[in-house]
């Protein structure tokens, strides 16, 4: 920072954000920064992995789509399909039993993809009924099904509402021009009509809104969010488009994308706008109306911050357990072969180091509360003095001193810098990876 005219203060938001972000590679931005630890994975050695009665979150994947959206970073559409839904459910049943999921209390179930609702109505009912029957649920369990707009028909919504109490809809954008940029062919009015129909079946609806699309701007995102408010949506996830060097939207599109600083301005403007319209942002990027009727909201956030065991079922699914990370094969025939022979279809795994476990826990808490307890850092990383020293140096650096309020017991991220929280987490994860033993 070279400004000889005056001292830079915490109020110099545009300058500080620009200084911090201008040299950062857009391809390194990740919503889940802990993927940096995947470099430490090994080939699976056949060890037993099972739940021993702990609370658990479960993801059941249906990793297939009719078309691949240009912004998608998942493997949907690139995995061979099963011969029938019955075959796939049989394999999920074996996988669930091998993992011992019936012995744990499920606090959250998420059916995702891909697009599970692309199934015809009869197959969708079979899929939801059979797979939910594999689990025992806690009293306030949140059961979510993911859908795109095209599949929100009366018949399918009637089925979904029988097995789920939360609906997650990948709207991404409302206006026709931005939907086309994202490979979405349904028109704006179709989206609005579908959301109004879904509201007749679900009280708890969350929609995804993506920013950072071609030639995106503050004005554009304001228009999109106005539609959401007019319709009456009370929960939304706002997230920045991610780029991968070999992804569909890589160098070809880079010239048209808003840069990191512009994306920070878009997020900040959206956050202020939604706050003025009665939304709370917690964790960062997840907005909900203050009057949202969710009796289990606090327990959901508490559970999210505590990092419970997370089991992923299906091809290419991953699991985050207390001491281990595992990743399934993304080849369907291998997935089928392993389970048919009563073996877990795991391709890669790693035992989590103490430093990874500590980072994952405090990253969750940081996203949730925008503050870092100094005692958490000391307790989590006392066995890693070099990492702890480097982390201290980071928080004492010229920019970080301005980003955070340094109270006696906590580092508190200043409100105007919420937009760069994922980049800050990335800094921490990169330092941690250098010290993993």
Secondary structure as GFF3:
##gff-version 3
##sequence-region A 1 437
A	DSSP	alpha_helix	13	21	.	.	.	ID=ss1
A	DSSP	three_ten_helix	26	28	.	.	.	ID=ss2
A	DSSP	three_ten_helix	33	40	.	.	.	ID=ss3
A	DSSP	beta_strand	42	43	.	.	.	ID=ss4
A	DSSP	beta_strand	56	62	.	.	.	ID=ss5
A	DSSP	alpha_helix	85	98	.	.	.	ID=ss6
A	DSSP	three_ten_helix	101	103	.	.	.	ID=ss7
A	DSSP	beta_strand	105	113	.	.	.	ID=ss8
A	DSSP	three_ten_helix	116	118	.	.	.	ID=ss9
A	DSSP	alpha_helix	121	132	.	.	.	ID=ss10
A	DSSP	beta_strand	136	147	.	.	.	ID=ss11
A	DSSP	three_ten_helix	149	151	.	.	.	ID=ss12
A	DSSP	alpha_helix	154	163	.	.	.	ID=ss13
A	DSSP	beta_strand	166	172	.	.	.	ID=ss14
A	DSSP	alpha_helix	176	181	.	.	.	ID=ss15
A	DSSP	alpha_helix	188	198	.	.	.	ID=ss16
A	DSSP	beta_strand	205	211	.	.	.	ID=ss17
A	DSSP	alpha_helix	218	231	.	.	.	ID=ss18
A	DSSP	beta_strand	235	240	.	.	.	ID=ss19
A	DSSP	alpha_helix	251	254	.	.	.	ID=ss20
A	DSSP	alpha_helix	260	276	.	.	.	ID=ss21
A	DSSP	beta_strand	279	281	.	.	.	ID=ss22
A	DSSP	beta_strand	286	289	.	.	.	ID=ss23
A	DSSP	alpha_helix	297	306	.	.	.	ID=ss24
A	DSSP	beta_strand	309	313	.	.	.	ID=ss25
A	DSSP	beta_strand	318	320	.	.	.	ID=ss26
A	DSSP	beta_strand	324	328	.	.	.	ID=ss27
A	DSSP	alpha_helix	332	340	.	.	.	ID=ss28
A	DSSP	beta_strand	346	351	.	.	.	ID=ss29
A	DSSP	alpha_helix	354	369	.	.	.	ID=ss30
A	DSSP	beta_strand	371	373	.	.	.	ID=ss31
A	DSSP	alpha_helix	374	381	.	.	.	ID=ss32
A	DSSP	alpha_helix	385	395	.	.	.	ID=ss33
A	DSSP	alpha_helix	398	403	.	.	.	ID=ss34
A	DSSP	beta_strand	404	406	.	.	.	ID=ss35
A	DSSP	beta_strand	410	413	.	.	.	ID=ss36
A	DSSP	three_ten_helix	415	420	.	.	.	ID=ss37
A	DSSP	alpha_helix	421	434	.	.	.	ID=ss38
###
